[in-house]
Amino acid sequence: MTYTSTAIIKKEGKWFVARSLELSVTSQGKTIEEAKKNLKEAVILYLENMPNKKKELAREAPLVTSIEIVRG
């Protein structure tokens, strides 16, 4: 079975920090690709220990949007 999780990757200092929005699992790497790979591994380990989360992940999809702020 395939699961999809929304990942946010943000540069923090010298590291890229990746976070799964649905699971709040976080990892990091020196590159975006490494951060993504490390996050994927962390999510796999998390789901192995939390089998009930697999069902939730399959049906939960966060709304990702942006807002515009105008400062006078």
N, C-alpha and C positions, 0 to 999 in steps of 0.2 A: 504494500500500500504506500502511496505517496502522500506526504503532508507538505503543505505550503505555509510558511511563516513569513511575516513582514519583518524585514530587518532595517534598522536605522544604523548607519555608520557615520561616525563623527570623529574628526581629528581632535585629539587632546594631547597637546605637547608633541612628542615624537611618535605617539602611538595612534592607531586608528581603533576606536572602540565600537564594537558592533553589538546591537541589542535586538533580541526578538521581542516585538511588541506584544504578541499573544502570550508569551510565557515568561517575560521579564528575565530571560537568560541573557547573560552578557559575557563577551569575550573580547580579546584584543589581538592586534597584530601590527607588525611594522609597516605593512602595506594593506591596501583595501582588500586585495585578494586573500592575503594571509588572515586578516580579521574575519572575512566571510568563511573561510575554511575552518578556522578555529571555532566560530560560532556554530557552524553546522555540527561539528564534533560535540560541542557542549550541549546542543539541543538533543542530539541522539542519546547521549548519556543521561540527560534529564528525563527523556521520555522512557528510557529503559527502567528508570526508578519510579516513574509516575505513570503507569499504564493507563489510568483513567483520563489523563490529560490528552491522550491521543484522540479520543472521541471529541473532546472540547476543541482541540486545535482544528479538526476537520470541519467543524461547523462555525467557529468564531472567525469573523473577518473584520478587523477594525476599519473604520473609515479614516483614510489618510487624506488630509486636505491642507490647504494653506489659508492664512488670513492676511489681510493687508492692513497695516497700521499707518495712518497718516498723522504725523506730528506737525502741529502748527508752528 
